[in-house]
Amino acid sequence: MQGAHAETHIFPVRAFSYQRASTLADAARSLTSADTVPLGGGTDLLSCIEDGLVAPVSVVDLRGLEGGDALQWTARGGVRIGATARINDLATDPAMRAKFGALAEACGAVGSPALRHMGTIGGNLCQRPRCWYLRRGVTCLKNGGSGCPAKDGENQHHAILDAGPCHMVHPSDPAVALLALDAHVEITSATGTRTQSIADFIVLPSKRMDLETTLQPAEFVSAVLLPDASSGAKQLYRKLTQRGAWDFALASIAGVKRADGSVRLAMGGVSPRPWRVPESVEEDVASGGLDEDSVNALAERALYDAKPLSKNGYKVDLAASLLRDAMRELAA
């Protein structure tokens, strides 16, 4: 691998204790220190332990929470999704597919069937980056180093928007759909519960380097909240990968045209967090009646600030192609 000062470390895995919580209050009481971590499906946590990204003293399993995976619908079509709801269940639930098709499609695009059956929505939102430098223990900004080896190294899969000083991309498919759906995240700790928009919950490396969310020690995701206003209407999720399936997005897009005619567009695989298309572009798409020249101009305007690295310029073309297809579909 290329990149200045690239030094690989091997991290020993230390023993940890296991607890299984049965209620939110029980989980909150157990998660009171930085070295006690929550467990959802474990599809990323166990890899993070093996890769040295986390070294817990204790793990608290949230899958036994009473009602922790429940879908609680409002009279007008919104829903509270318990954080331990399985990715596959959200992908296949008939009501989810009818009312929040973008999220159902994004969940259906996650990994392999085995990962979708194991993984939870809360864990998916909190997974760590799949940057090969970070995962292989190469010294970088996210593990205490002084630079990003991807900037001048093997950066084919890295960010083209909102990057720096770290150039990782956020790996979650559902998070992209949730951004387009104006979702909120419910966060619980021993001191109570707070909610935060998904747009604020996932943060850029320039705001926080040790994690990709605003979660503090002793906090955990307890639910995802989807608003009434985003229910139904026209929704989509599209994903481009290097392999045909079971892969992370090189670029992805979620689009929502609400019942009131307003449009939301969000992209994945292009930024350290799900990236929202500029509002001015969304407004023009909502106006409808776009010809091909307009579609091309809007895609170019949306990606005006893209700054590809030495080996990922192709992502600008992929993102533009996804944008054009989504705009045509939503503006029709």
KASULCOR-V552300 format. One record per pair of residues at least 12 apart in sequence whose C-alpha atoms are under 10 Angstrom apart, sorted by sequence separation. I is the first residue (numbers start at 1). J is the second residue. If there is no record, write none. Layout:
((I & J) (I & J))
//
This chain:
((69 & 81) (70 & 82) (71 & 83) (91 & 103) (92 & 104) (151 & 163) (155 & 167) (157 & 169) (158 & 170) (184 & 196) (185 & 197) (186 & 198) (201 & 213) (202 & 214) (239 & 251) (240 & 252) (253 & 265) (254 & 266) (255 & 267) (264 & 276) (265 & 277) (266 & 278) (304 & 316) (68 & 81) (69 & 82) (70 & 83) (90 & 103) (91 & 104) (92 & 105) (107 & 120) (129 & 142) (151 & 164) (155 & 168) (183 & 196) (184 & 197) (185 & 198) (200 & 213) (201 & 214) (202 & 215) (238 & 251) (239 & 252) (240 & 253) (253 & 266) (254 & 267) (264 & 277) (265 & 278) (285 & 298) (303 & 316) (45 & 59) (67 & 81) (68 & 82) (69 & 83) (70 & 84) (71 & 85) (90 & 104) (91 & 105) (107 & 121) (110 & 124) (134 & 148) (151 & 165) (183 & 197) (184 & 198) (185 & 199) (187 & 201) (200 & 214) (201 & 215) (238 & 252) (239 & 253) (252 & 266) (253 & 267) (254 & 268) (264 & 278) (265 & 279) (281 & 295) (284 & 298) (303 & 317) (67 & 82) (68 & 83) (69 & 84) (70 & 85) (89 & 104) (90 & 105) (91 & 106) (92 & 107) (133 & 148) (134 & 149) (151 & 166) (182 & 197) (183 & 198) (184 & 199) (185 & 200) (186 & 201) (198 & 213) (237 & 252) (238 & 253) (239 & 254) (252 & 267) (253 & 268) (264 & 279) (66 & 82) (67 & 83) (68 & 84) (69 & 85) (87 & 103) (88 & 104) (90 & 106) (91 & 107) (92 & 108) (133 & 149) (134 & 150) (148 & 164) (150 & 166) (151 & 167) (182 & 198) (183 & 199) (184 & 200) (185 & 201) (237 & 253) (238 & 254) (251 & 267) (252 & 268) (253 & 269) (263 & 279) (265 & 281) (266 & 282) (281 & 297) (282 & 298) (300 & 316) (303 & 319) (19 & 36) (21 & 38) (37 & 54) (65 & 82) (67 & 84) (68 & 85) (69 & 86) (79 & 96) (87 & 104) (90 & 107) (91 & 108) (107 & 124) (133 & 150) (148 & 165) (149 & 166) (150 & 167) (151 & 168) (181 & 198) (182 & 199) (184 & 201) (236 & 253) (237 & 254) (238 & 255) (251 & 268) (252 & 269) (264 & 281) (265 & 282) (281 & 298) (300 & 317) (302 & 319) (303 & 320) (18 & 36) (20 & 38) (37 & 55) (38 & 56) (65 & 83) (67 & 85) (77 & 95) (89 & 107) (90 & 108) (91 & 109) (132 & 150) (147 & 165) (148 & 166) (149 & 167) (150 & 168) (179 & 197) (180 & 198) (196 & 214) (236 & 254) (237 & 255) (249 & 267) (250 & 268) (251 & 269) (252 & 270) (263 & 281) (264 & 282) (280 & 298) (281 & 299) (299 & 317) (302 & 320) (16 & 35) (17 & 36) (18 & 37) (19 & 38) (20 & 39) (35 & 54) (36 & 55) (37 & 56) (42 & 61) (65 & 84) (71 & 90) (77 & 96) (87 & 106) (88 & 107) (89 & 108) (91 & 110) (131 & 150) (146 & 165) (147 & 166) (148 & 167) (178 & 197) (179 & 198) (180 & 199) (235 & 254) (236 & 255) (237 & 256) (249 & 268) (250 & 269) (251 & 270) (263 & 282) (264 & 283) (300 & 319) (301 & 320) (16 & 36) (19 & 39) (35 & 55) (36 & 56) (37 & 57) (38 & 58) (39 & 59) (40 & 60) (41 & 61) (63 & 83) (64 & 84) (69 & 89) (79 & 99) (87 & 107) (88 & 108) (133 & 153) (148 & 168) (178 & 198) (179 & 199) (235 & 255) (236 & 256) (248 & 268) (249 & 269) (250 & 270) (251 & 271) (254 & 274) (262 & 282) (263 & 283) (265 & 285) (281 & 301) (282 & 302) (299 & 319) (300 & 320) (303 & 323) (18 & 39) (35 & 56) (36 & 57) (37 & 58) (38 & 59) (39 & 60) (40 & 61) (41 & 62) (62 & 83) (63 & 84) (78 & 99) (79 & 100) (86 & 107) (87 & 108) (88 & 109) (133 & 154) (178 & 199) (179 & 200) (234 & 255) (235 & 256) (236 & 257) (248 & 269) (249 & 270) (253 & 274) (262 & 283) (263 & 284) (264 & 285) (280 & 301) (281 & 302) (299 & 320) (302 & 323) (34 & 56) (35 & 57) (36 & 58) (37 & 59) (38 & 60) (39 & 61) (40 & 62) (41 & 63) (62 & 84) (63 & 85) (71 & 93) (73 & 95) (77 & 99) (78 & 100) (87 & 109) (88 & 110) (132 & 154) (133 & 155) (176 & 198) (234 & 256) (235 & 257) (252 & 274) (253 & 275) (254 & 276) (261 & 283) (262 & 284) (263 & 285) (264 & 286) (277 & 299) (280 & 302) (298 & 320) (299 & 321) (33 & 56) (34 & 57) (35 & 58) (36 & 59) (37 & 60) (38 & 61) (39 & 62) (40 & 63) (61 & 84) (63 & 86) (77 & 100) (87 & 110) (131 & 154) (132 & 155) (175 & 198) (176 & 199) (179 & 202) (233 & 256) (234 & 257) (235 & 258) (253 & 276) (262 & 285) (263 & 286) (278 & 301) (279 & 302) (299 & 322) (300 & 323) (33 & 57) (34 & 58) (35 & 59) (36 & 60) (37 & 61) (38 & 62) (39 & 63) (40 & 64) (71 & 95) (131 & 155) (141 & 165) (142 & 166) (175 & 199) (232 & 256) (233 & 257) (234 & 258) (253 & 277) (261 & 285) (262 & 286) (263 & 287) (277 & 301) (278 & 302) (296 & 320) (299 & 323) (300 & 324) (33 & 58) (38 & 63) (71 & 96) (88 & 113) (91 & 116) (132 & 157) (141 & 166) (194 & 219) (231 & 256) (232 & 257) (233 & 258) (234 & 259) (257 & 282) (261 & 286) (262 & 287) (277 & 302) (278 & 303) (295 & 320) (296 & 321) (298 & 323) (299 & 324) (87 & 113) (88 & 114) (90 & 116) (131 & 157) (140 & 166) (141 & 167) (142 & 168) (189 & 215) (193 & 219) (195 & 221) (198 & 224) (230 & 256) (231 & 257) (232 & 258) (233 & 259) (260 & 286) (261 & 287) (276 & 302) (277 & 303) (298 & 324) (299 & 325) (31 & 58) (88 & 115) (89 & 116) (130 & 157) (131 & 158) (175 & 202) (187 & 214) (188 & 215) (189 & 216) (191 & 218) (192 & 219) (193 & 220) (194 & 221) (195 & 222) (197 & 224) (198 & 225) (230 & 257) (231 & 258) (232 & 259) (233 & 260) (234 & 261) (255 & 282) (261 & 288) (296 & 323) (297 & 324) (30 & 58) (31 & 59) (87 & 115) (88 & 116) (89 & 117) (130 & 158) (187 & 215) (189 & 217) (190 & 218) (191 & 219) (193 & 221) (194 & 222) (195 & 223) (196 & 224) (197 & 225) (230 & 258) (231 & 259) (233 & 261) (235 & 263) (237 & 265) (239 & 267) (240 & 268) (241 & 269) (257 & 285) (258 & 286) (295 & 323) (296 & 324) (299 & 327) (30 & 59) (31 & 60) (86 & 115) (87 & 116) (88 & 117) (187 & 216) (189 & 218) (190 & 219) (193 & 222) (195 & 224) (196 & 225) (229 & 258) (230 & 259) (234 & 263) (235 & 264) (236 & 265) (237 & 266) (238 & 267) (239 & 268) (240 & 269) (257 & 286) (295 & 324) (298 & 327) (30 & 60) (86 & 116) (87 & 117) (88 & 118) (90 & 120) (188 & 218) (189 & 219) (195 & 225) (229 & 259) (230 & 260) (235 & 265) (237 & 267) (238 & 268) (239 & 269) (294 & 324) (295 & 325) (86 & 117) (87 & 118) (88 & 119) (89 & 120) (90 & 121) (188 & 219) (189 & 220) (229 & 260) (295 & 326) (296 & 327) (28 & 60) (85 & 117) (86 & 118) (87 & 119) (88 & 120) (89 & 121) (170 & 202) (187 & 219) (188 & 220) (189 & 221) (230 & 262) (292 & 324) (295 & 327) (27 & 60) (85 & 118) (86 & 119) (87 & 120) (88 & 121) (170 & 203) (187 & 220) (188 & 221) (189 & 222) (294 & 327) (295 & 328) (26 & 60) (27 & 61) (84 & 118) (85 & 119) (86 & 120) (87 & 121) (134 & 168) (170 & 204) (186 & 220) (187 & 221) (188 & 222) (230 & 264) (14 & 49) (27 & 62) (84 & 119) (85 & 120) (86 & 121) (87 & 122) (133 & 168) (169 & 204) (186 & 221) (187 & 222) (188 & 223) (271 & 306) (13 & 49) (14 & 50) (26 & 62) (84 & 120) (85 & 121) (86 & 122) (87 & 123) (131 & 167) (132 & 168) (168 & 204) (185 & 221) (186 & 222) (187 & 223) (270 & 306) (292 & 328) (295 & 331) (12 & 49) (13 & 50) (27 & 64) (83 & 120) (84 & 121) (85 & 122) (86 & 123) (87 & 124) (131 & 168) (167 & 204) (168 & 205) (185 & 222) (186 & 223) (187 & 224) (290 & 327) (291 & 328) (11 & 49) (12 & 50) (13 & 51) (14 & 52) (24 & 62) (27 & 65) (82 & 120) (83 & 121) (84 & 122) (85 & 123) (86 & 124) (130 & 168) (131 & 169) (166 & 204) (167 & 205) (185 & 223) (186 & 224) (270 & 308) (290 & 328) (11 & 50) (12 & 51) (13 & 52) (16 & 55) (17 & 56) (18 & 57) (19 & 58) (20 & 59) (21 & 60) (22 & 61) (23 & 62) (26 & 65) (82 & 121) (83 & 122) (84 & 123) (129 & 168) (130 & 169) (131 & 170) (165 & 204) (166 & 205) (184 & 223) (185 & 224) (186 & 225) (288 & 327) (289 & 328) (10 & 50) (11 & 51) (12 & 52) (15 & 55) (16 & 56) (17 & 57) (18 & 58) (19 & 59) (20 & 60) (21 & 61) (22 & 62) (23 & 63) (24 & 64) (25 & 65) (81 & 121) (82 & 122) (83 & 123) (84 & 124) (128 & 168) (129 & 169) (130 & 170) (131 & 171) (164 & 204) (165 & 205) (166 & 206) (184 & 224) (185 & 225) (288 & 328) (291 & 331) (10 & 51) (11 & 52) (13 & 54) (14 & 55) (15 & 56) (16 & 57) (17 & 58) (18 & 59) (19 & 60) (20 & 61) (21 & 62) (22 & 63) (23 & 64) (24 & 65) (81 & 122) (83 & 124) (128 & 169) (129 & 170) (130 & 171) (163 & 204) (164 & 205) (165 & 206) (183 & 224) (184 & 225) (185 & 226) (285 & 326) (286 & 327) (290 & 331) (9 & 51) (10 & 52) (11 & 53) (13 & 55) (14 & 56) (15 & 57) (16 & 58) (17 & 59) (18 & 60) (19 & 61) (20 & 62) (21 & 63) (22 & 64) (23 & 65) (24 & 66) (83 & 125) (128 & 170) (129 & 171) (162 & 204) (163 & 205) (164 & 206) (170 & 212) (183 & 225) (184 & 226) (270 & 312) (285 & 327) (288 & 330) (289 & 331) (290 & 332) (9 & 52) (11 & 54) (12 & 55) (13 & 56) (14 & 57) (15 & 58) (16 & 59) (17 & 60) (18 & 61) (19 & 62) (20 & 63) (21 & 64) (22 & 65) (23 & 66) (24 & 67) (40 & 83) (41 & 84) (127 & 170) (128 & 171) (129 & 172) (162 & 205) (163 & 206) (166 & 209) (182 & 225) (183 & 226) (184 & 227) (284 & 327) (285 & 328) (288 & 331) (289 & 332) (11 & 55) (20 & 64) (21 & 65) (22 & 66) (23 & 67) (24 & 68) (40 & 84) (41 & 85) (126 & 170) (127 & 171) (128 & 172) (162 & 206) (165 & 209) (181 & 225) (182 & 226) (183 & 227) (285 & 329) (286 & 330) (287 & 331) (288 & 332) (20 & 65) (21 & 66) (22 & 67) (23 & 68) (39 & 84) (40 & 85) (41 & 86) (125 & 170) (126 & 171) (127 & 172) (181 & 226) (182 & 227) (270 & 315) (282 & 327) (285 & 330) (286 & 331) (22 & 68) (40 & 86) (41 & 87) (125 & 171) (126 & 172) (178 & 224) (181 & 227) (269 & 315) (270 & 316) (277 & 323) (281 & 327) (285 & 331) (286 & 332) (124 & 171) (125 & 172) (178 & 225) (181 & 228) (182 & 229) (183 & 230) (284 & 331) (285 & 332) (124 & 172) (125 & 173) (178 & 226) (181 & 229) (182 & 230) (270 & 318) (123 & 172) (124 & 173) (125 & 174) (126 & 175) (181 & 230) (270 & 319) (124 & 174) (125 & 175) (180 & 230) (181 & 231) (269 & 319) (69 & 120) (121 & 172) (124 & 175) (125 & 176) (268 & 319) (69 & 121) (267 & 319) (69 & 122) (121 & 174) (125 & 178) (121 & 175) (181 & 235) (180 & 235) (267 & 322) (180 & 236) (267 & 323) (63 & 120) (180 & 237) (266 & 323) (177 & 235) (265 & 323) (177 & 236) (125 & 185) (177 & 237) (212 & 272) (213 & 273) (110 & 171) (176 & 237) (177 & 238) (212 & 273) (265 & 326) (110 & 172) (111 & 173) (250 & 312) (265 & 327) (110 & 173) (122 & 185) (142 & 205) (174 & 237) (109 & 173) (110 & 174) (122 & 186) (141 & 205) (173 & 237) (250 & 314) (251 & 315) (263 & 327) (107 & 172) (108 & 173) (109 & 174) (144 & 209) (173 & 238) (250 & 315) (251 & 316) (265 & 330) (106 & 172) (107 & 173) (108 & 174) (142 & 208) (143 & 209) (144 & 210) (173 & 239) (206 & 272) (251 & 317) (252 & 318) (253 & 319) (264 & 330) (106 & 173) (107 & 174) (142 & 209) (143 & 210) (204 & 271) (205 & 272) (251 & 318) (252 & 319) (263 & 330) (105 & 173) (106 & 174) (107 & 175) (141 & 209) (142 & 210) (204 & 272) (205 & 273) (250 & 318) (251 & 319) (254 & 322) (255 & 323) (263 & 331) (105 & 174) (106 & 175) (141 & 210) (142 & 211) (203 & 272) (204 & 273) (250 & 319) (251 & 320) (253 & 322) (254 & 323) (261 & 330) (103 & 173) (104 & 174) (106 & 176) (107 & 177) (202 & 272) (203 & 273) (204 & 274) (251 & 321) (252 & 322) (253 & 323) (256 & 326) (261 & 331) (43 & 114) (44 & 115) (103 & 174) (106 & 177) (202 & 273) (203 & 274) (251 & 322) (252 & 323) (255 & 326) (43 & 115) (102 & 174) (103 & 175) (105 & 177) (106 & 178) (201 & 273) (202 & 274) (253 & 325) (254 & 326) (255 & 327) (257 & 329) (258 & 330) (42 & 115) (43 & 116) (103 & 176) (104 & 177) (125 & 198) (180 & 253) (181 & 254) (253 & 326) (257 & 330) (41 & 115) (102 & 176) (103 & 177) (180 & 254) (181 & 255) (182 & 256) (199 & 273) (255 & 329) (256 & 330) (257 & 331) (41 & 116) (43 & 118) (44 & 119) (53 & 128) (102 & 177) (103 & 178) (126 & 201) (173 & 248) (177 & 252) (179 & 254) (180 & 255) (181 & 256) (199 & 274) (255 & 330) (41 & 117) (42 & 118) (43 & 119) (101 & 177) (102 & 178) (103 & 179) (125 & 201) (126 & 202) (171 & 247) (172 & 248) (173 & 249) (176 & 252) (177 & 253) (178 & 254) (179 & 255) (180 & 256) (181 & 257) (198 & 274) (199 & 275) (41 & 118) (42 & 119) (43 & 120) (100 & 177) (103 & 180) (125 & 202) (171 & 248) (172 & 249) (176 & 253) (177 & 254) (179 & 256) (180 & 257) (181 & 258) (199 & 276) (40 & 118) (41 & 119) (42 & 120) (45 & 123) (100 & 178) (102 & 180) (103 & 181) (170 & 248) (171 & 249) (176 & 254) (177 & 255) (240 & 318) (40 & 119) (41 & 120) (44 & 123) (48 & 127) (102 & 181) (170 & 249) (171 & 250) (173 & 252) (175 & 254) (176 & 255) (177 & 256) (239 & 318) (240 & 319) (40 & 120) (41 & 121) (43 & 123) (44 & 124) (48 & 128) (169 & 249) (173 & 253) (174 & 254) (239 & 319) (39 & 120) (40 & 121) (41 & 122) (42 & 123) (43 & 124) (45 & 126) (47 & 128) (48 & 129) (53 & 134) (100 & 181) (169 & 250) (173 & 254) (40 & 122) (41 & 123) (42 & 124) (44 & 126) (45 & 127) (52 & 134) (53 & 135) (128 & 210) (129 & 211) (169 & 251) (181 & 263) (182 & 264) (240 & 322) (39 & 122) (40 & 123) (41 & 124) (44 & 127) (45 & 128) (51 & 134) (52 & 135) (53 & 136) (128 & 211) (129 & 212) (180 & 263) (181 & 264) (239 & 322) (39 & 123) (40 & 124) (43 & 127) (44 & 128) (51 & 135) (52 & 136) (53 & 137) (127 & 211) (128 & 212) (180 & 264) (181 & 265) (238 & 322) (38 & 123) (42 & 127) (44 & 129) (50 & 135) (51 & 136) (52 & 137) (126 & 211) (127 & 212) (128 & 213) (157 & 242) (179 & 264) (180 & 265) (181 & 266) (237 & 322) (238 & 323) (44 & 130) (51 & 137) (126 & 212) (127 & 213) (179 & 265) (180 & 266) (48 & 135) (87 & 174) (125 & 212) (126 & 213) (177 & 264) (179 & 266) (180 & 267) (238 & 325) (47 & 135) (125 & 213) (126 & 214) (177 & 265) (178 & 266) (179 & 267) (238 & 326) (53 & 142) (126 & 215) (176 & 265) (177 & 266) (237 & 326) (53 & 143) (176 & 266) (177 & 267) (236 & 326) (52 & 143) (157 & 248) (159 & 250) (175 & 266) (176 & 267) (177 & 268) (235 & 326) (157 & 249) (158 & 250) (159 & 251) (175 & 267) (176 & 268) (157 & 250) (175 & 268) (176 & 269) (236 & 329) (126 & 220) (156 & 250) (157 & 251) (173 & 267) (174 & 268) (180 & 274) (235 & 329) (236 & 330) (126 & 221) (173 & 268) (179 & 274) (180 & 275) (234 & 329) (235 & 330) (125 & 221) (172 & 268) (173 & 269) (178 & 274) (179 & 275) (180 & 276) (234 & 330) (123 & 220) (171 & 268) (172 & 269) (176 & 273) (177 & 274) (179 & 276) (180 & 277) (122 & 220) (123 & 221) (170 & 268) (171 & 269) (175 & 273) (176 & 274) (122 & 221) (125 & 224) (169 & 268) (170 & 269) (171 & 270) (175 & 274) (176 & 275) (121 & 221) (122 & 222) (169 & 269) (170 & 270) (171 & 271) (174 & 274) (175 & 275) (176 & 276) (121 & 222) (122 & 223) (168 & 269) (169 & 270) (170 & 271) (171 & 272) (172 & 273) (173 & 274) (83 & 185) (121 & 223) (122 & 224) (168 & 270) (169 & 271) (170 & 272) (171 & 273) (172 & 274) (80 & 183) (83 & 186) (121 & 224) (167 & 270) (168 & 271) (169 & 272) (170 & 273) (171 & 274) (79 & 183) (80 & 184) (81 & 185) (82 & 186) (83 & 187) (167 & 271) (168 & 272) (169 & 273) (170 & 274) (80 & 185) (81 & 186) (167 & 272) (168 & 273) (169 & 274) (170 & 275) (80 & 186) (166 & 272) (163 & 270) (164 & 271) (161 & 269) (162 & 270) (163 & 271) (164 & 272) (159 & 268) (160 & 269) (161 & 270) (162 & 271) (163 & 272) (159 & 269) (160 & 270) (161 & 271) (162 & 272) (163 & 273) (158 & 269) (159 & 270) (160 & 271) (161 & 272) (162 & 273) (157 & 269) (158 & 270) (159 & 271) (160 & 272) (161 & 273) (157 & 270) (158 & 271) (159 & 272) (162 & 275) (158 & 272) (159 & 273) (161 & 275) (130 & 248) (8 & 133) (11 & 136) (7 & 133) (8 & 134) (10 & 136) (11 & 137) (100 & 226) (6 & 133) (8 & 135) (9 & 136) (10 & 137) (8 & 136) (9 & 137) (10 & 138) (109 & 237) (7 & 136) (8 & 137) (9 & 138) (99 & 228) (108 & 237) (109 & 238) (3 & 133) (7 & 137) (8 & 138) (9 & 139) (100 & 230) (101 & 231) (102 & 232) (105 & 235) (106 & 236) (107 & 237) (109 & 239) (1 & 132) (6 & 137) (7 & 138) (8 & 139) (99 & 230) (100 & 231) (101 & 232) (105 & 236) (106 & 237) (115 & 246) (1 & 133) (6 & 138) (7 & 139) (8 & 140) (99 & 231) (100 & 232) (101 & 233) (102 & 234) (103 & 235) (104 & 236) (105 & 237) (106 & 238) (5 & 138) (6 & 139) (7 & 140) (98 & 231) (99 & 232) (100 & 233) (101 & 234) (102 & 235) (103 & 236) (104 & 237) (105 & 238) (106 & 239) (112 & 245) (113 & 246) (5 & 139) (6 & 140) (98 & 232) (99 & 233) (100 & 234) (101 & 235) (102 & 236) (103 & 237) (105 & 239) (111 & 245) (112 & 246) (3 & 138) (4 & 139) (5 & 140) (96 & 231) (97 & 232) (98 & 233) (99 & 234) (100 & 235) (101 & 236) (102 & 237) (110 & 245) (111 & 246) (112 & 247) (96 & 232) (99 & 235) (100 & 236) (101 & 237) (102 & 238) (109 & 245) (110 & 246) (111 & 247) (1 & 138) (83 & 220) (84 & 221) (95 & 232) (98 & 235) (109 & 246) (110 & 247) (111 & 248) (7 & 145) (83 & 221) (84 & 222) (85 & 223) (97 & 235) (109 & 247) (110 & 248) (111 & 249) (6 & 145) (82 & 221) (83 & 222) (84 & 223) (85 & 224) (109 & 248) (110 & 249) (5 & 145) (82 & 222) (83 & 223) (109 & 249) (5 & 146) (6 & 147) (81 & 222) (82 & 223) (83 & 224) (5 & 147) (6 & 148) (7 & 149) (80 & 222) (81 & 223) (82 & 224) (83 & 225) (161 & 303) (167 & 309) (4 & 147) (5 & 148) (6 & 149) (80 & 223) (81 & 224) (82 & 225) (129 & 272) (160 & 303) (161 & 304) (162 & 305) (163 & 306) (3 & 147) (4 & 148) (5 & 149) (6 & 150) (80 & 224) (81 & 225) (161 & 305) (162 & 306) (163 & 307) (3 & 148) (4 & 149) (79 & 224) (80 & 225) (81 & 226) (160 & 305) (161 & 306) (162 & 307) (163 & 308) (3 & 149) (4 & 150) (79 & 225) (80 & 226) (106 & 252) (160 & 306) (161 & 307) (2 & 149) (3 & 150) (4 & 151) (6 & 153) (78 & 225) (79 & 226) (80 & 227) (106 & 253) (159 & 306) (160 & 307) (161 & 308) (1 & 149) (2 & 150) (3 & 151) (4 & 152) (78 & 226) (79 & 227) (106 & 254) (159 & 307) (160 & 308) (1 & 150) (2 & 151) (3 & 152) (4 & 153) (77 & 226) (78 & 227) (79 & 228) (105 & 254) (159 & 308) (160 & 309) (2 & 152) (3 & 153) (77 & 227) (78 & 228) (158 & 308) (159 & 309) (2 & 153) (3 & 154) (76 & 227) (77 & 228) (78 & 229) (102 & 253) (103 & 254) (158 & 309) (1 & 153) (2 & 154) (3 & 155) (71 & 223) (73 & 225) (74 & 226) (76 & 228) (77 & 229) (78 & 230) (79 & 231) (102 & 254) (156 & 308) (157 & 309) (160 & 312) (1 & 154) (2 & 155) (69 & 222) (70 & 223) (71 & 224) (72 & 225) (73 & 226) (74 & 227) (75 & 228) (76 & 229) (77 & 230) (78 & 231) (101 & 254) (102 & 255) (155 & 308) (156 & 309) (158 & 311) (159 & 312) (160 & 313) (68 & 222) (69 & 223) (71 & 225) (74 & 228) (77 & 231) (78 & 232) (101 & 255) (102 & 256) (155 & 309) (156 & 310) (157 & 311) (158 & 312) (159 & 313) (160 & 314) (68 & 223) (73 & 228) (76 & 231) (77 & 232) (101 & 256) (154 & 309) (155 & 310) (156 & 311) (157 & 312) (160 & 315) (161 & 316) (100 & 256) (153 & 309) (154 & 310) (155 & 311) (156 & 312) (157 & 313) (159 & 315) (160 & 316) (32 & 189) (53 & 210) (65 & 222) (151 & 308) (152 & 309) (153 & 310) (154 & 311) (155 & 312) (156 & 313) (157 & 314) (158 & 315) (31 & 189) (32 & 190) (62 & 220) (151 & 309) (152 & 310) (153 & 311) (154 & 312) (155 & 313) (156 & 314) (157 & 315) (30 & 189) (31 & 190) (150 & 309) (151 & 310) (152 & 311) (156 & 315) (160 & 319) (28 & 188) (29 & 189) (30 & 190) (62 & 222) (150 & 310) (151 & 311) (27 & 188) (28 & 189) (29 & 190) (27 & 189) (28 & 190) (29 & 191) (25 & 188) (27 & 190) (28 & 191) (24 & 188) (25 & 189) (26 & 190) (28 & 192) (24 & 189) (25 & 190) (24 & 190) (25 & 191) (25 & 192) (37 & 217) (38 & 218) (36 & 217) (37 & 218) (38 & 219) (39 & 220) (40 & 221) (34 & 216) (35 & 217) (36 & 218) (37 & 219) (38 & 220) (33 & 216) (34 & 217) (35 & 218) (37 & 220) (38 & 221) (33 & 217) (34 & 218) (32 & 217) (33 & 218) (34 & 219) (31 & 217) (32 & 218) (33 & 219) (31 & 218) (32 & 219) (30 & 218) (31 & 219) (29 & 218) (31 & 220) (28 & 218) (27 & 218) (28 & 219) (27 & 219) (28 & 220) (27 & 220) (27 & 222) (24 & 220) (24 & 222))
//
